[in-house]
């Protein structure tokens, strides 16, 4: 079984190719923007141009554009290769990366969201989410009762706001760790997880309404 993992829902753009559980090759770049231009070349530079029997792709939340680029690429490659395509939540990968150094420990993930808000979600000792992801203002995030272990691109800021002692991991998702995401969180339903309403709204739609459910 060969697996191609794709994660470009955040400023990081990363891909990894596995044979079984062994990582054959990977690439991880902090782009901010430009995922559409870099993702396919990164995949093409992998052994065998990244061809795999299975594709894992991030569903978000994160950048609206990044999530869509990753999903569109995974779908297209899955169709061309006849490969199974499965999605996973972005924050679950971040939680998995933090828990690799702290096995058996619960973790609160805090990632940059839109309009200055942060995505916040708790994961239990098995790496499973304890509640739906929430988009919060920094002040609201600071009032959230989370865990000692904090991870994500806004973990440092959250720790500073709470003023409590934490083990902090300032990290972005890395496709090299995608195989460690709990299998219960893998899904064939490739619906983006936005975590908040789209920036653009149709006339008559209230702010924050979740009007989009799929690309």
Secondary structure by P-SEA (a helix, b strand, c coil): cbbbbbbccccccbbbbbccccccccccccccccccccaaaaaaaccccccccbbbbbcccccaaaaaaaaaaaaaaaaaacbbbbbbbaaaaaaaaaacccccbbbbbbbbbcccbbbbbbbcccccccccbbbbcaaaaaaccccccccccaaaaaaaaaccccccccccccccccccccccccccccccccccccccccccccccccccccc
